[in-house]
Amino acid sequence: HAVRLDPNRAPAQKDLGLAYNLRGADYSASADSNHAIADYTHAFTVDPPHGSAYSSRGNAYARKGDYNRAIADYTQAIKLDPNDASAYNGRGIAYSGKGDYDGAIADFTRAIKLDPNLTFIYSSRGLAYHSKGDYDRALADYTQAIKLDPDD
Protein backbone atom coordinates (compact mmCIF):
# COMPACT_ATOMS: atom_id res chain seq x y z
CA HIS A 1 0.00 0.00 0.00
CA ALA A 2 1.19 3.49 -0.81
CA VAL A 3 0.80 4.67 2.77
CA ARG A 4 3.22 1.98 3.96
CA LEU A 5 6.07 3.30 1.86
CA ASP A 6 9.67 2.89 2.89
CA PRO A 7 10.07 5.29 5.85
CA ASN A 8 13.54 6.23 4.58
CA ARG A 9 11.97 7.58 1.40
CA ALA A 10 10.36 10.96 1.93
CA PRO A 11 7.41 11.16 -0.46
CA ALA A 12 6.06 14.56 -1.34
CA GLN A 13 3.41 15.71 1.15
CA LYS A 14 0.86 15.97 -1.64
CA ASP A 15 1.53 12.38 -2.73
CA LEU A 16 1.17 11.14 0.83
CA GLY A 17 -2.05 13.11 1.26
CA LEU A 18 -3.37 11.57 -1.95
CA ALA A 19 -2.44 8.09 -0.73
CA TYR A 20 -4.39 8.60 2.51
CA ASN A 21 -7.35 9.98 0.57
CA LEU A 22 -7.32 7.01 -1.79
CA ARG A 23 -7.06 4.52 1.04
CA GLY A 24 -9.87 6.38 2.81
CA ALA A 25 -11.97 5.99 -0.33
CA ASP A 26 -11.29 2.24 -0.35
CA TYR A 27 -12.24 1.98 3.31
CA SER A 28 -15.40 3.93 2.52
CA ALA A 29 -16.24 1.62 -0.37
CA SER A 30 -15.89 -1.36 1.96
CA ALA A 31 -18.20 0.33 4.51
CA ASP A 32 -15.39 0.81 7.05
CA SER A 33 -16.31 4.37 7.99
CA ASN A 34 -14.04 4.55 11.04
CA HIS A 35 -10.88 3.79 9.07
CA ALA A 36 -12.05 6.03 6.22
CA ILE A 37 -12.52 8.97 8.59
CA ALA A 38 -9.11 8.34 10.18
CA ASP A 39 -7.40 8.33 6.78
CA TYR A 40 -9.22 11.42 5.50
CA THR A 41 -8.36 13.24 8.73
CA HIS A 42 -4.72 12.17 8.53
CA ALA A 43 -4.56 13.32 4.90
CA PHE A 44 -5.53 16.82 6.07
CA THR A 45 -2.44 16.94 8.28
CA VAL A 46 0.02 16.16 5.47
CA ASP A 47 -1.63 17.98 2.57
CA PRO A 48 -3.90 21.04 2.70
CA PRO A 49 -7.45 19.73 2.26
CA HIS A 50 -9.63 20.57 -0.70
CA GLY A 51 -13.39 20.52 -1.03
CA SER A 52 -13.71 16.96 -2.27
CA ALA A 53 -11.67 15.67 0.68
CA TYR A 54 -14.10 17.28 3.11
CA SER A 55 -17.03 15.87 1.14
CA SER A 56 -15.49 12.40 1.27
CA ARG A 57 -15.08 12.57 5.03
CA GLY A 58 -18.60 14.00 5.28
CA ASN A 59 -19.88 10.95 3.39
CA ALA A 60 -18.14 8.66 5.88
CA TYR A 61 -19.60 10.54 8.87
CA ALA A 62 -23.07 10.44 7.30
CA ARG A 63 -22.82 6.66 6.80
CA LYS A 64 -22.14 6.38 10.55
CA GLY A 65 -25.16 8.56 11.32
CA ASP A 66 -22.94 11.35 12.69
CA TYR A 67 -24.89 14.03 10.83
CA ASN A 68 -23.50 17.02 12.74
CA ARG A 69 -19.92 16.20 11.76
CA ALA A 70 -21.04 15.37 8.22
CA ILE A 71 -22.77 18.75 7.93
CA ALA A 72 -19.65 20.51 9.24
CA ASP A 73 -17.47 18.79 6.62
CA TYR A 74 -19.90 19.47 3.77
CA THR A 75 -20.09 23.10 4.88
CA GLN A 76 -16.29 23.33 4.73
CA ALA A 77 -16.34 21.70 1.27
CA ILE A 78 -18.87 24.31 0.12
CA LYS A 79 -16.68 27.12 1.48
CA LEU A 80 -13.76 25.76 -0.54
CA ASP A 81 -15.87 25.16 -3.67
CA PRO A 82 -19.27 26.92 -3.63
CA ASN A 83 -20.18 25.40 -7.01
CA ASP A 84 -19.91 21.75 -5.91
CA ALA A 85 -23.40 20.32 -6.35
CA SER A 86 -22.40 17.03 -4.70
CA ALA A 87 -21.40 18.83 -1.48
CA TYR A 88 -24.82 20.50 -1.31
CA ASN A 89 -26.45 17.14 -2.03
CA GLY A 90 -24.44 15.43 0.71
CA ARG A 91 -25.28 18.13 3.22
CA GLY A 92 -28.93 17.89 2.20
CA ILE A 93 -28.91 14.16 2.88
CA ALA A 94 -27.32 14.79 6.28
CA TYR A 95 -29.95 17.41 7.10
CA SER A 96 -32.64 14.90 6.11
CA GLY A 97 -31.03 12.34 8.41
CA LYS A 98 -31.42 14.82 11.27
CA GLY A 99 -35.04 15.53 10.32
CA ASP A 100 -34.24 19.09 9.16
CA TYR A 101 -36.21 18.87 5.92
CA ASP A 102 -36.22 22.62 5.31
CA GLY A 103 -32.41 22.67 5.44
CA ALA A 104 -32.31 19.61 3.20
CA ILE A 105 -34.67 21.13 0.63
CA ALA A 106 -32.65 24.35 0.55
CA ASP A 107 -29.44 22.40 -0.16
CA PHE A 108 -31.05 20.11 -2.74
CA THR A 109 -32.50 23.17 -4.47
CA ARG A 110 -29.06 24.81 -4.57
CA ALA A 111 -27.55 21.59 -5.97
CA ILE A 112 -30.22 21.46 -8.67
CA LYS A 113 -29.47 25.07 -9.64
CA LEU A 114 -25.80 24.14 -9.99
CA ASP A 115 -26.47 20.95 -11.97
CA PRO A 116 -30.10 20.47 -13.07
CA ASN A 117 -29.37 17.12 -14.74
CA LEU A 118 -28.56 15.13 -11.60
CA THR A 119 -31.51 12.78 -11.29
CA PHE A 120 -30.75 11.59 -7.77
CA ILE A 121 -30.98 15.12 -6.33
CA TYR A 122 -34.58 15.45 -7.53
CA SER A 123 -35.34 12.12 -5.88
CA SER A 124 -33.66 13.24 -2.64
CA ARG A 125 -35.56 16.52 -2.61
CA GLY A 126 -38.76 14.62 -3.38
CA LEU A 127 -38.18 12.46 -0.30
CA ALA A 128 -37.66 15.56 1.83
CA TYR A 129 -40.88 17.11 0.52
CA HIS A 130 -42.68 13.81 1.14
CA SER A 131 -41.38 13.74 4.72
CA LYS A 132 -42.84 17.22 5.25
CA GLY A 133 -46.20 16.09 3.82
CA ASP A 134 -45.83 18.27 0.70
CA TYR A 135 -46.91 15.54 -1.70
CA ASP A 136 -47.49 17.80 -4.71
CA ARG A 137 -43.88 19.01 -4.70
CA ALA A 138 -42.65 15.48 -3.99
CA LEU A 139 -44.57 14.19 -7.01
CA ALA A 140 -43.18 16.99 -9.19
CA ASP A 141 -39.60 16.08 -8.18
CA TYR A 142 -40.14 12.35 -8.69
CA THR A 143 -41.66 13.10 -12.10
CA GLN A 144 -38.64 15.22 -13.05
CA ALA A 145 -36.26 12.46 -11.93
CA ILE A 146 -38.14 9.93 -14.08
CA LYS A 147 -38.13 12.34 -17.02
CA LEU A 148 -34.37 12.82 -16.76
CA ASP A 149 -33.60 9.11 -16.44
CA PRO A 150 -36.56 6.75 -16.93
CA ASP A 151 -34.32 3.69 -16.47
CA ASP A 152 -32.93 4.73 -13.08
Buried (B, 14 or more C-beta within 10 A) or exposed (E): EEBEEEEEEEBEEEEBBBBBBBBBBBBBEEEBBEBBBBBBBBBBEBBEBBBBBBBBBBBBBBBEEBBEBBBBBBBBBBEBBEEBBBBBBBBBBBBBBBEBBEBBBBBBBBBBEBBEEBBBBBBBBBBBBBBBEBEEBBEBBBEBBBEBEEEE
